């Protein structure tokens, strides 16, 4: 049976761990909030880009834009995971989801281009037999998302130019109101022709039409570039929000378990302490009884 001193040490250790887990829970909640705000901001950005494209497409209805009806070339995949743990099966789920979809493309493993965001998901993919072309760290802030998205756009252009990767698929976790954290995919390229057609056919929301003075082709190209950038940025924000949501749930569960363990230790400590006090009292009473029976004893 544990001693009182050893139980004291275990209680103090448990309380220290409880403090660390609480700090991690608060940190995860704060991160979740900032990435949720980033997603809302990006939705506004997407809406603005769509309005710009809508203006252009209505100026040239039925234009032969750069979107493709049928994907061609090889497939490049970007899988968003994490660099940190304590987020449950976050990386395992997205790796399995991505692998199932990548294998369905029909390309051989060495013909697929795979970029992993986060070393933990990269390890999951490699252990499952999917070679990783490159692994990048996850951004640590909203500002880092912008830099990473710009870098990946450059890599995609290199893929297209040098390796004929014309299908680019994003695999990431998304936060859905009813389903919680769920793996999903987004076709980044080719641009969806049906989406552009819907924009063209959507009625303009006001009586005053937007106008522009730039060259149509240049402006269209710029808007598509911004659309690709914000699509990547939103995938980052969705993935990071989901990661912190998973970590928040894990830390809440850990807090409950630690609290229950602490209560058990406190109960054992109180019981052992009470037993120790009882034994000491019995020893004192026993000693007193022996003393009373001594011929030298003189009671008051």
N, C-alpha and C positions, 0 to 999 in steps of 0.2 A: 504493500500500500504506500502511496506517495506521502511524503512528509509535509508538514505545514509550510516549510520554507520552499520546497520544490513546487507546491501548489501556488504559492505567492508569485514565484517566478513565472509560472505558466500563465497566471492571470495577467501579470504585467505584460508579458509577451503578446497575449491575445488582445489586450487593450491597445498596444502599439500597432498591431496588425489591423485592428478595427479602425484606428485613426488613419492609417495609410489607405485602406479601402474606401473610407469615407471621402478622403481627398480625391482619389481617383474617380469616384462616382460624381463628385461635384465638377471635376475637370471635364469628364465625359459629357455631362449635361450642358456645360457652357459651350463646348465644342459643337455639340449637336445643335444648339440654338444658333450659333454663328453660321453654320452650313445650311440650316433651314432658311435663314435670312438670305444667304447667297442664292439659293434656289429660287426664291421669290423674285429677287432682283433679276436673275437670268431669264425668268419667264417674261418679265416686262421687256427685256432686251430682245427676246425672240419675237414678241408681238410687234415691236418696232421694225425689225428686219422684215417680217412678213408683210407689213403694210408697205414697206418700200418695194418689195418684190411684186406685190399686188399692183402697185402703181405702174411699174415697168411692164408687167405682163398685159395690163389693160391698154397700154399704149401700142403694143404689138401683139394683138390676140392671135393665138395659134402659132406663135414663133417657135422655131426649131431650137429650143434651148439646149444646154449642155447635159441635161439629164438623160439617162438611158433607161429603156424599157426592160432590157434583159441584161443581167450582169455578165461581164466578160473578163477575161484574164484570171489571175490567181487571187486567192483570198488572203488578206492580211487581217489579223485579229489583235485587238487590244483588250487585255484582261485587267480589270481594276481590282486589286486586293489591298493588303495592308502590310506595313513593316512592323507593326506591333501586335502583340498577342492580347490575351484576356478579352477576346471578343467572340467567344464560343466557336461555332463551326463556320464562321464568316468566310474564311478563305477556302475551306473544303467545299462549301456549297457552290461558290462562284466558279471554282476550278472545274468541278464536275459538270456544271451547267455549260460552261464554255467548251469543254472537251466533247460533250455529246453533240453540240452544234457544229463544232469544227470538223469532227469526224464525218458528219453528215454531208459535208461539202464535197467529199470524194477525192480530195487532194491527198497525196502521200505526205507522211509526217515531215519529211525533209523539204517538201515543196510549199509548206505553209509558212507564212510569216507571222510570228507571234511576238508581241511586245507585252511584257508583264509590268504592271505598276504595283510595286511592293514585292519585297524579297520572299515573303511567306507564301504568297500565291504562286510565285515563280517556282519555288521548291515543290509545291503541290503538283504543278503542271509537269515538271521534269520527272518527278517520281512516277507519274502516270504515263510517261513515254512521249510527251510532247516537247520537242526541242524549243528552247527560248532563244530568239534572236538577240534580244536585249532586255535588260531589266532596269527600270528606273525607280527611284525612291518615291514614296507618296509625299505630296505637299504637306507642310506642317501648318499652313494658314491659308486664308482666303487669297491673300496676295500671291502666295506660291502657286495657286491654281492657274493664274494668268500666265505666268512664266512657263509652266509645264505644258499648258495647252498650245502655246506658241511654238515651243520646241517640238512637240509631237506633230504639229502641222507640217513643219519642215521635214520631219522624218517620213511622213506620208508622201510628200512630194518626191522624196528620194526613192521611196518604194515604187511609186508609179513610174518614175522615169527610168530606173535602173533594173527593176525586177518584175515589172508588169503586174503589180498588185493593184487591181482596179476595183476590187470589192474590199471595203474596209468595214469591219464589224466591231462594235464596242460591246463588251460584256461587263456588266456591273450590277451591284445591288441598288435597288430603288426603294424609297419609303412610300408605301401605298396606304391610304387611309384605312382600308378594311383588312388588308392582308399583312400589314406590317412590312418588315424587311423581306424583299423578294428579289431573286436573281432575274435579270432581264437583259435583252439585247437591243441594240439600236444600229440600223444600217446607216453608216455615215456616208459612204459612197457605194454605188452611184447615187446621185441625188434622185429622189423619188419624183418621177414625172407626174404621178397621180396627185401628189401634194401640190405641185406647181399648178396643175390644172384646177384644183379646188380653189387655190388662191385667185386664179384668173377669173373664176366663175362666181366668187363671193361678191355680193353687192358692196359697194363702197358705203361706209357707215354714215357719211354726211353728204350734204349737197355740194360742198366745195371739194373738188378733186385736187390731190397733191400734184405738183409739177416738179420738173427738174431741168437742169441746163447741161449736165454732163453728157458725154457720149453714152448711148444706151448700153453698148457692150461692156464698156469699162465699168459703168455703175453696176450692171448686173453681176459682173465678175467680182467686184468688191463686196457686194451684198452676200453672194454665195460664200465668199471667203469668211466673212463675219459669221455667217450661219454655221459653217463648219467649226469655227473657233468657239462659238457659244455652245454648240452641241457637245464638244469635248469638255468645255468648262463645266457644263451641267452634269455630265457623266462623272467628273471628278467630285463635284459637290454632292451629288446623290450618293456616291460610294462612300465618301467621308462621313456624311450624315448617317448613313446606314451602319458604318463601322462603329461610330460613337453611340448609336442607339443600341447596338448589340452589346457594346462594352458597358453601357449604363445598366442594362438588364442583368448582365453578369455580375456587376458590382453590387447591385441591389440584392441579388441572391446570395452573394458572398457575405454581405453585411448581415443578412438574416441568420445565416449559418454561424457566423462568428458570434453574434449576439446570443444565440442559443447555446453555443459551446461555452461562452463566458458564464452564462447563468448556471450551467452544469458544474463548471469549475468552482464558482462561488458557493454553490450548494455543498459540494464536496468539502470545500474549505471550512464552511461553517460547521458542518457535521464533524469534521476531524478536530476542529478547534474546540467544539463542545465536548467531544470525547476526551480530549487532552485535559480540559479543565476539570471534567468529572473525575478522571483518573488522579489528578493532583489533589482534589478535595478528598477522595477516598484514601489516598496515601496519608494526608494530614490527619484525617479522622482515625485511620488505623494506627498511626503513630501515637495519637493522643490516647487511644484505648490501651495501647501497650504501656505508655507512660503512666497511666492511672493505676495499672497493676504493679508498678514498681514500688518496692518498700520505701524508696526515697521520695516518692511523690507526696506533696503536701498541697491539697486543693485549697482554693480560696473560699 
